[in-house]
Amino acid sequence: MDKAALEVKGSVTIAVAAHKAYRMPDSPMYLPLQVGAALHPDLDLGWQRDDAGDNISALNGSYSELTGLYWLWKNSDAPIEGLVHYRRLLGTIDPVRRLARDPYARVATEEDVLGCLARRDIVVARRRNYYIESVYSHYSHTFDGAQFDAMRRVLARTTPQYVPAWDKVMASGGAHIYNMFVMPQGLLDTYCTWMFAAIDGLVREFGPIDDPFLARYPGRVSERLLDVWMQTNGVTYAELPVVNTEPVNWVKKGGGFLAAKFAGKKYEKSF
């Protein structure tokens, strides 16, 4: 995107995916987006709903926040678009504001985003590192590695040029996950066109799961596709920290991971 266009304030729309009433960032660039709205017609949070216009809202039970991303892709005309979550947001680059006690005071501003996009193609959440695991082994211990195997088969059959990057990401010790990013509209269109086709192919390949928690595997697998797309297409990125609006219970989270890795106890709920 032309750098001059990036400097125009008011050109950024970042959807905040949420399924319940929750505090939202103050900046007007954040668009509260009720996801899975088609599944809960009696619930109206007073925000933009993801069942308006061209949408896949009814797939929220398995696609998770991707129904919000799809709505943004198909219905927004903002020059710069992005996605975050109601409990997990992108943080500021300002070292002083990063020390604020209120997590919402640490959230990225439009100036932060435009500054990053002036020097890189897209903005992503800081890389998640596993240290003692690869991306593949971590997922295999906590969920079902067969889902990643199915995703690789789909890529090999439909877009084989992405397989080398997929294999590299799977063997690496971390990835840019969470489906949190901001990018110019043209790049978002390119990414979503490829990514949604890949995930739709995965669902056809692997099939449905009855358990409501495990059924969300299409959304989980999609998180690992961003790095694959960036690496294959030479997309440059700037990282922003992740701001959790609620305290993270690292003891519980770590205990769940250790139980998965060493005792074979798969995740049965979010931490």
N, C-alpha and C positions, 0 to 999 in steps of 0.2 A: 504493500500500500504506500502511496505517496506520503512522505514524511509530513508535508504541509497538512494533509488531511488528518493525520494522527494528532495534530496539535489543536484541532477544533474540539473544544469541550462539548459535552452532550452527545458525542458520537458513539458512546459505549453503552451497551445493554448487557448486563450480567444477570442471568436468571438464578434465583435462589430457590432450589427445589425443596419443597416442604409438603408434608401431608397433614399437618396440624398447625393450630395457631402457635405462633412463636415470634419472638422479637426479631426484627429485621434491621440490617444496617441502615444508617440514615441517608447515605448518599443516593441521589436520584438515579444513579447508573445501575443500582440494584433493583431488579424486578422480582418481587415475591411471586412465586409460581406454584399453584396448587397442583401437585402431581397425583396421578391416579384418580382424577376427579370423576371420570366416567364410572368408576367402581363404587363411588360414594355420592350418588346424585343428591342426597339429602344434606350433605355437608357443604356449606358455602363459607369459605374463610374471608371473602371479600377481596380476594386477589385475582390476578389473571389465572384462569383454569387451563389445564393442558388438554381438555376435551373440546376446545373451541377450534374452528378452522380445520385444517389438515392435521390429523393427530393419530396417535396410537395409544391414547390414554388407557384403553381397556387392557393393554398388555403390561401395565405397571406391576402387577403381581410377580412377573418374571423379569421384565426389563428394568425395573426400579427407576432410577433417575434418568434413564435413557428416554423415557416418555417425555420428560421435560426438555431434554436436549432436542428431541425430534420436533417438539412444538416450536422451540426457538428457531431451529433450522428452517422449518417450513413457513413460519408465520411472522417472523421479525424481519424488518428491513434496516436494522441498525448497521452502520458500516463496520462496527467492531462488536463481536458477540462472545459471550462466555457462559460458563455454568459453574456454580458452587452449590453447597448444601447448607441447610438451615443450622446444622450443628458444626459445620466445618467450612471455614471461609479462607480466602487468600489474604495474606497479611501484608502490611506496609513494608516499604524499604527503609523507612525512617528509623534510625537506631534509637532515638529518644522515645518515639511513640510505641516502639516494641516493648518498652518497659512498663507501659500503662497497666494498671490492675484490671480495668474493664476490658474484656476481650474485644468489644466492639470499637474501642478506641485504637486497637491494633490492626483493624481491617484495612485492606488496600483501598486507596483513593483512586479517583480517575487520573490524577497526576502520576501516581505510581504506575498504573497500567500503561498510560501513554508513554511514559519515560522508558519503560521496558520495551514496548513495541517500536520505539524509535531506533533501537539497536538490535532487536531480534525479531524473528517472524511471529512467534507466539509466546504466550506466558503460560507456565505450568506450575503446579504445586511442587514444592521441593521433593526431590527423589526420596522414596522410601527404601531404606537399606535393611537387608535381612541378616547380614554379617555371617551367620553360621549356616545359612541356607541359600539355595538358588531360588529364583522366582518359581521354577517348576517344582522343586522339592517342597518348598513352603506350601504351595497350593495343594500338592498331593497329600501332604500330611494333614492339612486342615480341612480340605474339601475332597474333591474327586479329580485326580489327575487325568482321568479318561476324558474329561471335558476339554482339557488343553490338547490332548491327542486328537480329539474330534475337530477342534479348531484348526489344528495344523493340516489335517486332511482336507478341510474345506479350502484353506488357502492354497494348498498344493494343486487342487482341482480347478480353482476359479481365478486366483491371482498369484501364480507361482513366484513372481518376482519378489513377493513379500516373505517367502519362506526363510531365506537366509537371515533376515533381521529377526523373524520370529524365533528361530533357533538360538540366535545370539542373546535375545532378551531372556529366553527360558533358562539359559545357562548362566546368566549374570546374577549378581548378588543384590539387585534392587531394580526398581522401576518407578516411573512417574505414574502413580495410580490415582484413585479417587474420582476419575472423570471430572477433574477440575482444571479448567483452562480458559484462556481468553485469546481470540485471534480475529484477524480481519474476516469479513463475511465470505470472501472468495475462498479462503483456506478452509473455513468451517464447512462450506458447501462441498469442497473436495474431500475433506476428511469424513464427513457424515455419509456422503454417497458411498464411499468404500466401506466404512465401518459398519453401517447398518446392513448392507448387503452381506457382509461377512457374518454378522451375528444372526441374521435371518437364516443363513446357511447352516450355522451351528445348531440352531434350534431344530431344523429339519434333520440334521445328521444325528443329534444326540437324543432328541425327543423330550417330552415333558417329564416333570417330577411332581409327585403329589404333595410332598411336604412343603408348606408355605415358605419356610426359611430356605430350604435347599433349592426351591423352584427359581430362586433369583439368580441362578448361575449365569444366564445371558448377560446380566448387568455386571457380574463379577468378572467374567472373562473379558468383557469389553474394556475393562480398565487396563488390561495388559496390551491392548492394541495400539494405544497412543504412541508408545516408543517405537513400535514396529513401523508405523506410518511415518513418523519423523525420520527415522534412520533410513528407510527406503527412499524417501523423497528429498533428503537433505534439508529438512526443515530445521531452522535454528530456534533456540528457545531461551527464555530468561526464567529463572526460578523465583518464586515468592514463597515465603514460609506459610505453613498451615496454622490457622488460628482455630482452636477448638473452643466453642462457646460454653462447653460444659467440661468439668474436670475429667481427665482420663484416668481410669483405675488401672495403672500400669501393672500392679501386682496381680490383679485378676486377669488382665489381658496376657501377661507373661505366663501365668499359670496355665491358662487355656492353651497357649502355644506349646508349652513344654509337655502338657498332657497329650497333645496331638502328635508331637514329634516322637516322644519316647514311649507312650502308652497306647498309641493308636486310637485315641479318642477324638473323633472328628468334631468340628465346630457344629453346634446345634442351635446357636443364637449369636447375635452380635454382642461385642464387648464394648 
